[in-house]
Amino acid sequence: MRHFAVAALLLVLPRAGLGQWWVGVEVGSPHYRGSSRDTSSGGGPRLRPGDGMTVAFRVDRRLGRVGVAVRASLGTPGITGDQGPIAVVDKSTGQVVELATLVAVRVGGIGPSGALQAELGPALHLWDLDDEVRSRLGALGALAYEWPVAERFLGAIRLEGTVSKSWFKKGELPPEYDRRPTWRYGVTLGVRYRM
């Protein structure tokens, strides 16, 4: 019965309302911090996911100033051990899939047709480390600027950040290490198409 009601509602919506579906592709440059810390007096390297590139697919539904979005992204950050300016990166493992559901609110405009919006929502990280998938639920927040590129296309740049519990399991790290929340921040560039 509920599916019938949703279908009936979609049939009676004005055509302009149906035109507010968007699909898009994004490329990102994430940077990870946290995950672990050496508590010994020697202060060994911090172990964390490495930095890398992500590719994402996104679907948006806009209703005036408010919208919702679902995004799936894929990246291969690997594992990094860093101490000061020196970092050792292992890119042979550590692939991550992120699934996020976002609520977006238009908070202003820049220029004659650009829009600034804030986004917030939960993010599920599925980290594949040596064929063992670990799931971590976190929070994602972003500030995005969108501008028209062509008749049905928008360009978008997003500054975003996420936080979740450590991607390492208890007992997996050396005994002198504490697990810490995993932080990620970065920039994405994308293009969106209005259906």
C-alpha positions as CSV (number, residue, x, y, z in Angstrom):
1,M,0.0,0.0,0.0
2,R,2.8,2.4,0.8
3,H,4.5,1.8,-2.6
4,F,1.2,2.6,-4.3
5,A,0.9,5.9,-2.3
6,V,4.4,6.9,-3.3
7,A,3.8,6.1,-7.0
8,A,0.5,8.1,-6.9
9,L,2.2,11.1,-5.4
10,L,4.9,11.0,-8.1
11,L,2.3,11.0,-10.8
12,V,0.5,14.1,-9.4
13,L,3.7,16.2,-8.7
14,P,4.2,19.1,-11.1
15,R,6.6,18.5,-13.9
16,A,9.0,21.1,-12.5
17,G,9.2,19.1,-9.3
18,L,10.2,16.0,-11.2
19,G,13.0,17.9,-12.8
20,Q,14.9,18.2,-9.5
21,W,16.8,14.9,-9.8
22,W,20.5,15.2,-10.3
23,V,23.2,12.6,-11.0
24,G,26.9,13.3,-10.7
25,V,30.5,12.1,-10.7
26,E,33.1,13.4,-8.3
27,V,36.9,13.0,-8.0
28,G,38.4,13.6,-4.6
29,S,41.7,14.1,-2.8
30,P,41.3,12.8,0.8
31,H,43.8,13.1,3.6
32,Y,43.5,10.8,6.7
33,R,44.6,11.5,10.3
34,G,44.2,9.6,13.5
35,S,43.5,5.8,13.8
36,S,46.4,5.1,16.1
37,R,49.0,6.7,18.3
38,D,52.2,5.5,19.9
39,T,52.0,6.1,23.7
40,S,55.6,5.0,24.5
41,S,58.3,7.6,25.3
42,G,60.0,6.8,22.0
43,G,57.0,8.2,20.0
44,G,57.0,5.7,17.1
45,P,55.3,6.3,13.8
46,R,51.6,7.0,13.6
47,L,49.7,4.2,11.7
48,R,46.7,5.4,9.6
49,P,45.1,5.0,6.2
50,G,47.1,6.7,3.6
51,D,46.2,9.6,1.3
52,G,45.0,9.0,-2.3
53,M,42.3,9.7,-4.8
54,T,38.6,8.8,-4.7
55,V,36.0,8.5,-7.4
56,A,32.3,8.8,-6.5
57,F,28.9,8.5,-8.0
58,R,26.1,10.7,-6.6
59,V,22.3,11.0,-6.9
60,D,20.5,14.1,-5.6
61,R,16.9,15.0,-5.1
62,R,16.2,18.7,-4.6
63,L,13.1,20.3,-3.1
64,G,13.8,24.1,-3.1
65,R,16.5,25.0,-0.7
66,V,16.7,21.5,0.8
67,G,17.9,18.3,-0.8
68,V,19.0,14.8,0.0
69,A,21.8,12.8,-1.7
70,V,23.2,9.3,-1.8
71,R,26.9,9.0,-2.7
72,A,29.1,5.9,-3.2
73,S,32.9,6.4,-3.5
74,L,35.8,4.2,-4.0
75,G,39.5,4.8,-3.0
76,T,42.7,3.0,-2.3
77,P,44.4,4.8,0.5
78,G,46.6,1.9,1.6
79,I,48.3,2.2,5.0
80,T,50.8,4.9,6.1
81,G,53.3,5.0,8.9
82,D,54.5,8.6,9.4
83,Q,56.8,10.3,11.9
84,G,57.4,13.9,11.3
85,P,58.2,14.7,7.7
86,I,58.9,11.0,6.8
87,A,56.1,8.7,5.7
88,V,56.1,5.1,4.5
89,V,53.1,4.1,2.4
90,D,51.9,0.6,1.5
91,K,49.5,0.9,-1.4
92,S,49.2,-2.9,-1.9
93,T,46.3,-3.1,0.5
94,G,43.6,-0.9,2.1
95,Q,40.8,-0.3,-0.4
96,V,37.8,1.6,1.0
97,V,34.2,2.0,-0.2
98,E,32.2,4.8,1.4
99,L,28.4,5.0,1.3
100,A,26.9,8.3,2.5
101,T,23.4,9.7,2.8
102,L,23.4,13.5,3.1
103,V,20.9,16.2,3.8
104,A,21.9,19.4,2.0
105,V,20.6,23.0,2.8
106,R,21.3,26.0,0.5
107,V,22.9,28.6,2.8
108,G,23.6,31.3,0.3
109,G,24.9,32.3,-3.1
110,I,28.1,33.6,-4.6
111,G,27.9,35.6,-7.7
112,P,24.8,35.8,-10.0
113,S,24.1,32.1,-10.2
114,G,26.4,30.1,-7.8
115,A,25.0,28.4,-4.7
116,L,26.6,27.6,-1.4
117,Q,25.2,24.6,0.5
118,A,26.0,22.8,3.7
119,E,25.7,19.0,3.8
120,L,25.6,16.6,6.8
121,G,24.9,12.9,7.2
122,P,26.0,9.4,8.2
123,A,28.8,7.6,6.2
124,L,29.5,3.9,6.2
125,H,33.1,3.0,5.5
126,L,33.9,-0.5,4.2
127,W,37.7,-0.9,4.5
128,D,39.2,-4.0,2.8
129,L,42.5,-4.8,4.4
130,D,44.1,-7.9,3.1
131,D,40.8,-9.4,2.0
132,E,39.1,-8.7,5.4
133,V,36.4,-6.1,5.2
134,R,35.9,-3.9,8.2
135,S,32.9,-1.6,8.6
136,R,32.9,1.7,10.4
137,L,30.0,4.1,10.8
138,G,30.9,7.7,10.9
139,A,29.6,11.3,10.3
140,L,30.3,13.4,7.2
141,G,30.0,17.1,6.9
142,A,30.7,19.3,3.8
143,L,30.5,22.8,2.4
144,A,29.8,22.8,-1.3
145,Y,29.8,25.5,-4.0
146,E,27.9,24.8,-7.2
147,W,27.8,26.9,-10.4
148,P,26.1,26.4,-13.8
149,V,28.4,25.0,-16.6
150,A,25.8,24.4,-19.3
151,E,22.1,24.1,-19.7
152,R,21.6,21.0,-17.5
153,F,25.1,20.7,-16.0
154,L,26.5,22.1,-12.7
155,G,30.1,22.1,-11.6
156,A,30.7,21.5,-7.9
157,I,33.6,21.8,-5.5
158,R,33.2,20.4,-1.9
159,L,35.3,20.8,1.2
160,E,34.4,17.8,3.4
161,G,35.4,15.9,6.5
162,T,34.5,12.7,8.2
163,V,35.1,11.1,11.6
164,S,34.7,7.4,12.6
165,K,36.2,5.1,15.2
166,S,39.7,3.7,14.5
167,W,39.9,1.5,11.4
168,F,42.3,-0.8,13.3
169,K,40.9,-3.7,15.4
170,K,41.7,-4.2,19.1
171,G,44.8,-6.2,19.6
172,E,46.0,-5.7,16.0
173,L,48.5,-2.9,16.8
174,P,51.6,-3.2,18.9
175,P,50.8,-3.0,22.7
176,E,52.3,0.5,23.0
177,Y,49.7,1.9,20.5
178,D,46.3,3.3,21.3
179,R,43.5,3.3,18.8
180,R,42.2,6.8,18.0
181,P,39.2,8.1,15.9
182,T,40.0,8.2,12.2
183,W,39.6,11.6,10.6
184,R,39.4,12.4,6.9
185,Y,39.3,15.7,5.2
186,G,39.6,16.7,1.6
187,V,38.4,18.4,-1.5
188,T,36.2,16.9,-4.3
189,L,35.5,18.3,-7.8
190,G,32.5,17.1,-9.7
191,V,29.9,17.6,-12.3
192,R,26.2,17.0,-12.0
193,Y,23.5,16.6,-14.6
194,R,19.8,17.5,-14.1
195,M,17.4,14.7,-15.2
